Amino acid sequence: MGRASWIADLVRLDGGDQTFTTSATFGVGRRLYGGLIAAQSLAAAGATVDPARLPQSLHAYFIKGGKVGVDVEFVVELTRDGGSFNTRRVTASQGGEAIFEMLVSFHRAEPTTDWQRTGPPSLSLTDATTVTGLPAAWADHFEIRAATDGRDDWPAQPFWFRSREPIEEDPLLRACALTFISDMGLVSSAVPPGPQDSPGPRGAASLDHALWLHRPFDPQQWHHYGAVGVTHSDARGFALGTIQDGDGRLVASTAQESLWRI
């Protein structure tokens, strides 16, 4: 067997049955990166489901900022196993304190009409510029192209991305990779318009995150991730995003609300 992919390494969990742990914890500064813990939670949930059932959606709450360098425990609740869908609840904890909760739905593949309504990408790949020297080393798992070099304000939407290295032809692992990157740039997309374009001393942070997986994801191919801010009130900003492949097929949709202390 060849070397495991970067995402396989990141979501390889110790334990079994319904309780898992990991020491793979990193992020921005002292705060755990949300896309990492979401991907690991999806892997924990997937370990309790028939591999023929594919991830359909996930809905997550960031209860408390996770700490870099502290092991995370994942406990999976087998909410329901139905004829077509499986539902799991995953609670992630550090030091016995819950920091993250996620509901995940898995679906038995069903042949049906393939239809979508979506416009062209807001940034063409030919007009995008390679982003180099990213401030977060873990982001280098992906090749990124954005409207500008963007090192000072990255992650910012829209951008194109693809995995730098091959990822196993495993639908769960590929869904974990998509989950990993789905948390990039949504907080900055929810910034309110006007001169107050940055968070204050108490910062900005994700409150909850949702991902719907519509079609298979090939991480070696270029994908466009575009999000727009929808509303901002009560110190909370909301953004919606779409992930399209190079042919314009809608692969996934995202939604996130973030806390902005301006």
FIDRENVEX-810562 format. One record per residue (C-alpha): chain; residue number from 1; residue in one letter; x, y, z. Coordinates in Angstrom, 1 decimal, always signed. Layout:
FIDRENVEX-810562
A  NUM  A  X  Y  Z;
...
***
This chain:
FIDRENVEX-810562
A  1  M  +0.0  +0.0  +0.0;
A  2  G  +1.2  +3.5  -0.7;
A  3  R  +1.5  +6.3  +1.8;
A  4  A  -1.8  +7.6  +3.3;
A  5  S  -3.1  +10.9  +2.1;
A  6  W  -2.9  +14.0  +4.2;
A  7  I  -6.6  +13.9  +5.0;
A  8  A  -6.4  +10.2  +5.9;
A  9  D  -3.7  +11.1  +8.4;
A  10  L  -5.7  +14.0  +9.9;
A  11  V  -8.8  +12.0  +10.5;
A  12  R  -7.2  +8.7  +11.6;
A  13  L  -8.7  +8.3  +15.1;
A  14  D  -7.8  +6.1  +18.0;
A  15  G  -10.4  +4.0  +19.8;
A  16  G  -13.5  +2.3  +18.4;
A  17  D  -17.1  +1.4  +18.9;
A  18  Q  -18.6  +4.9  +19.6;
A  19  T  -15.7  +6.7  +21.3;
A  20  F  -12.6  +8.0  +19.5;
A  21  T  -9.7  +10.3  +20.2;
A  22  T  -7.1  +12.3  +18.3;
A  23  S  -3.9  +14.3  +19.0;
A  24  A  -4.0  +15.9  +15.5;
A  25  T  -5.0  +19.4  +16.7;
A  26  F  -3.9  +22.7  +15.0;
A  27  G  -5.4  +26.0  +14.0;
A  28  V  -4.8  +29.7  +13.9;
A  29  G  -2.9  +30.9  +16.9;
A  30  R  -4.2  +29.0  +20.0;
A  31  R  -7.6  +28.3  +18.6;
A  32  L  -8.4  +24.9  +16.9;
A  33  Y  -9.4  +25.2  +13.3;
A  34  G  -13.1  +24.5  +12.9;
A  35  G  -12.7  +22.7  +9.6;
A  36  L  -10.4  +20.2  +11.1;
A  37  I  -12.6  +19.2  +14.1;
A  38  A  -15.6  +19.0  +11.7;
A  39  A  -13.7  +16.7  +9.4;
A  40  Q  -12.6  +14.5  +12.3;
A  41  S  -16.2  +14.4  +13.7;
A  42  L  -17.4  +13.3  +10.2;
A  43  A  -14.8  +10.5  +10.2;
A  44  A  -15.9  +9.4  +13.7;
A  45  A  -19.6  +9.3  +12.6;
A  46  G  -18.7  +7.5  +9.4;
A  47  A  -16.9  +4.8  +11.4;
A  48  T  -20.3  +3.7  +12.8;
A  49  V  -22.1  +3.6  +9.5;
A  50  D  -22.2  +1.1  +6.6;
A  51  P  -19.6  +2.3  +4.1;
A  52  A  -22.2  +2.2  +1.4;
A  53  R  -24.1  +5.0  +3.1;
A  54  L  -22.6  +8.3  +2.0;
A  55  P  -22.4  +11.6  +3.9;
A  56  Q  -25.4  +13.8  +2.9;
A  57  S  -25.2  +16.7  +5.2;
A  58  L  -23.8  +18.0  +8.5;
A  59  H  -24.9  +20.7  +10.9;
A  60  A  -22.4  +21.8  +13.5;
A  61  Y  -22.2  +24.1  +16.5;
A  62  F  -18.9  +25.6  +17.8;
A  63  I  -19.7  +25.6  +21.5;
A  64  K  -16.3  +26.8  +22.7;
A  65  G  -13.0  +27.6  +21.1;
A  66  G  -10.9  +24.4  +21.0;
A  67  K  -7.3  +24.5  +22.1;
A  68  V  -4.3  +23.7  +19.9;
A  69  G  -2.1  +20.9  +21.3;
A  70  V  -4.8  +19.3  +23.5;
A  71  D  -6.2  +15.8  +22.6;
A  72  V  -9.9  +15.7  +21.4;
A  73  E  -12.4  +13.0  +22.3;
A  74  F  -15.3  +12.2  +20.0;
A  75  V  -18.4  +10.4  +21.3;
A  76  V  -20.9  +9.2  +18.6;
A  77  E  -24.6  +8.8  +19.4;
A  78  L  -26.4  +6.4  +17.1;
A  79  T  -29.5  +8.5  +16.7;
A  80  R  -31.2  +6.5  +14.0;
A  81  D  -30.6  +3.8  +11.4;
A  82  G  -33.4  +3.8  +8.8;
A  83  G  -34.0  +2.2  +5.4;
A  84  S  -32.4  +5.1  +3.5;
A  85  F  -30.8  +7.4  +6.0;
A  86  N  -28.6  +7.1  +9.1;
A  87  T  -28.3  +9.9  +11.6;
A  88  R  -25.4  +10.4  +14.1;
A  89  R  -24.7  +13.0  +16.8;
A  90  V  -21.0  +13.7  +17.5;
A  91  T  -19.8  +15.5  +20.6;
A  92  A  -16.2  +16.6  +20.7;
A  93  S  -14.6  +17.4  +24.1;
A  94  Q  -11.3  +18.5  +25.5;
A  95  G  -10.5  +17.9  +29.1;
A  96  G  -14.0  +16.6  +29.7;
A  97  E  -15.6  +19.8  +28.4;
A  98  A  -17.7  +19.8  +25.2;
A  99  I  -16.3  +22.2  +22.6;
A  100  F  -18.2  +21.1  +19.4;
A  101  E  -21.4  +19.2  +18.5;
A  102  M  -22.5  +18.0  +15.1;
A  103  L  -25.4  +16.1  +13.5;
A  104  V  -24.5  +14.1  +10.5;
A  105  S  -26.8  +12.4  +8.0;
A  106  F  -25.8  +9.5  +5.7;
A  107  H  -27.9  +8.4  +2.7;
A  108  R  -28.2  +5.2  +0.7;
A  109  A  -27.5  +6.2  -3.0;
A  110  E  -30.7  +6.4  -5.0;
A  111  P  -30.9  +7.0  -8.8;
A  112  T  -33.0  +10.1  -9.5;
A  113  T  -33.2  +13.2  -11.7;
A  114  D  -29.9  +15.2  -11.8;
A  115  W  -30.8  +18.9  -11.9;
A  116  Q  -29.5  +22.2  -10.5;
A  117  R  -30.0  +25.9  -10.6;
A  118  T  -26.7  +27.8  -10.3;
A  119  G  -24.9  +30.6  -12.1;
A  120  P  -21.4  +30.7  -13.4;
A  121  P  -18.5  +31.1  -10.9;
A  122  S  -18.0  +34.6  -9.6;
A  123  L  -14.3  +34.3  -10.4;
A  124  S  -13.0  +32.4  -13.5;
A  125  L  -10.0  +30.1  -13.0;
A  126  T  -8.1  +31.9  -15.7;
A  127  D  -8.5  +35.3  -13.9;
A  128  A  -7.4  +33.8  -10.5;
A  129  T  -4.0  +34.2  -9.0;
A  130  T  -2.0  +31.6  -7.1;
A  131  V  -1.9  +32.3  -3.4;
A  132  T  +1.5  +31.7  -2.0;
A  133  G  +3.0  +31.9  +1.5;
A  134  L  -0.3  +31.3  +3.3;
A  135  P  -0.2  +32.3  +7.0;
A  136  A  -1.5  +28.9  +8.1;
A  137  A  +0.8  +26.1  +7.0;
A  138  W  -2.0  +23.5  +7.1;
A  139  A  -3.8  +25.4  +4.3;
A  140  D  -1.0  +24.3  +2.0;
A  141  H  -2.7  +20.9  +1.7;
A  142  F  -4.6  +22.8  -1.1;
A  143  E  -3.4  +24.7  -4.1;
A  144  I  -5.4  +28.0  -3.8;
A  145  R  -6.1  +30.6  -6.5;
A  146  A  -8.0  +33.8  -5.6;
A  147  A  -8.7  +37.2  -7.1;
A  148  T  -5.4  +38.5  -5.7;
A  149  D  -2.4  +37.0  -4.0;
A  150  G  -4.3  +37.6  -0.8;
A  151  R  -1.7  +36.7  +1.8;
A  152  D  -2.7  +39.5  +4.1;
A  153  D  -6.4  +38.9  +4.1;
A  154  W  -6.7  +35.2  +3.3;
A  155  P  -8.9  +33.3  +3.6;
A  156  A  -11.3  +35.4  +1.6;
A  157  Q  -13.9  +34.4  -0.9;
A  158  P  -14.1  +33.6  -3.7;
A  159  F  -11.3  +31.2  -4.5;
A  160  W  -10.4  +28.1  -6.5;
A  161  F  -8.9  +25.1  -4.8;
A  162  R  -7.7  +21.5  -5.3;
A  163  S  -5.7  +19.1  -3.2;
A  164  R  -2.0  +19.2  -3.9;
A  165  E  -1.7  +15.4  -3.3;
A  166  P  -3.9  +12.5  -4.4;
A  167  I  -6.6  +11.4  -2.0;
A  168  E  -7.9  +7.8  -1.8;
A  169  E  -11.0  +7.0  -3.8;
A  170  D  -13.0  +6.7  -0.6;
A  171  P  -16.2  +8.8  -0.5;
A  172  L  -15.9  +9.3  +3.3;
A  173  L  -12.3  +10.5  +3.1;
A  174  R  -13.1  +12.8  +0.2;
A  175  A  -16.1  +14.2  +2.1;
A  176  C  -13.8  +14.8  +5.1;
A  177  A  -11.5  +16.8  +2.8;
A  178  L  -14.4  +18.9  +1.5;
A  179  T  -15.6  +19.5  +5.1;
A  180  F  -12.1  +20.5  +6.0;
A  181  I  -11.9  +23.3  +3.4;
A  182  S  -15.6  +24.3  +3.7;
A  183  D  -14.9  +26.3  +6.9;
A  184  M  -12.4  +28.6  +5.0;
A  185  G  -13.5  +32.1  +4.2;
A  186  L  -17.1  +32.1  +5.5;
A  187  V  -16.4  +34.2  +8.5;
A  188  S  -14.7  +36.9  +6.4;
A  189  S  -17.7  +36.7  +3.9;
A  190  A  -20.1  +37.7  +6.7;
A  191  V  -18.3  +41.0  +7.5;
A  192  P  -20.8  +43.9  +7.4;
A  193  P  -20.4  +46.5  +4.7;
A  194  G  -19.0  +49.9  +5.4;
A  195  P  -15.8  +51.2  +7.2;
A  196  Q  -16.1  +48.8  +10.1;
A  197  D  -14.5  +46.0  +8.0;
A  198  S  -12.6  +44.1  +10.7;
A  199  P  -13.3  +42.6  +14.1;
A  200  G  -12.5  +44.4  +17.3;
A  201  P  -10.2  +43.2  +20.0;
A  202  R  -12.6  +40.4  +20.9;
A  203  G  -12.4  +39.1  +17.3;
A  204  A  -14.7  +37.1  +15.1;
A  205  A  -15.5  +33.4  +15.3;
A  206  S  -17.8  +30.7  +13.8;
A  207  L  -20.9  +30.0  +15.7;
A  208  D  -22.4  +27.2  +13.6;
A  209  H  -21.7  +25.6  +10.2;
A  210  A  -23.7  +23.6  +7.8;
A  211  L  -22.6  +21.6  +4.7;
A  212  W  -24.8  +19.8  +2.1;
A  213  L  -23.0  +17.3  -0.2;
A  214  H  -24.9  +17.2  -3.4;
A  215  R  -22.6  +15.3  -5.8;
A  216  P  -19.3  +13.4  -5.7;
A  217  F  -16.2  +15.4  -4.9;
A  218  D  -12.9  +14.8  -6.8;
A  219  P  -10.3  +16.7  -4.7;
A  220  Q  -7.7  +16.5  -7.6;
A  221  Q  -9.9  +18.7  -9.8;
A  222  W  -10.3  +22.5  -9.5;
A  223  H  -13.3  +23.7  -7.5;
A  224  H  -14.7  +27.2  -7.1;
A  225  Y  -15.8  +28.2  -3.6;
A  226  G  -17.9  +31.4  -3.6;
A  227  A  -19.8  +32.8  -0.6;
A  228  V  -21.8  +35.9  +0.0;
A  229  G  -22.8  +37.7  +3.2;
A  230  V  -26.6  +37.7  +3.6;
A  231  T  -27.3  +39.6  +6.8;
A  232  H  -25.6  +41.1  +9.9;
A  233  S  -27.3  +42.0  +13.2;
A  234  D  -27.1  +41.4  +16.9;
A  235  A  -23.3  +40.9  +16.5;
A  236  R  -23.9  +38.0  +14.2;
A  237  G  -23.1  +37.7  +10.5;
A  238  F  -24.6  +35.1  +8.1;
A  239  A  -23.1  +33.8  +4.9;
A  240  L  -24.1  +31.3  +2.2;
A  241  G  -21.7  +29.5  -0.1;
A  242  T  -21.5  +27.2  -3.1;
A  243  I  -18.8  +24.8  -4.2;
A  244  Q  -18.8  +24.1  -8.0;
A  245  D  -16.5  +21.9  -10.0;
A  246  G  -14.7  +23.1  -13.2;
A  247  D  -17.8  +22.2  -15.3;
A  248  G  -20.1  +24.3  -13.1;
A  249  R  -21.7  +21.3  -11.4;
A  250  L  -22.9  +22.1  -7.9;
A  251  V  -20.9  +19.8  -5.6;
A  252  A  -21.9  +21.3  -2.2;
A  253  S  -23.6  +24.1  -0.4;
A  254  T  -22.6  +25.8  +2.8;
A  255  A  -24.1  +28.1  +5.4;
A  256  Q  -22.5  +29.7  +8.5;
A  257  E  -23.3  +32.2  +11.1;
A  258  S  -20.4  +33.9  +12.9;
A  259  L  -20.0  +36.2  +15.9;
A  260  W  -18.6  +39.6  +15.1;
A  261  R  -17.5  +41.8  +18.1;
A  262  I  -16.7  +45.0  +16.2;
***
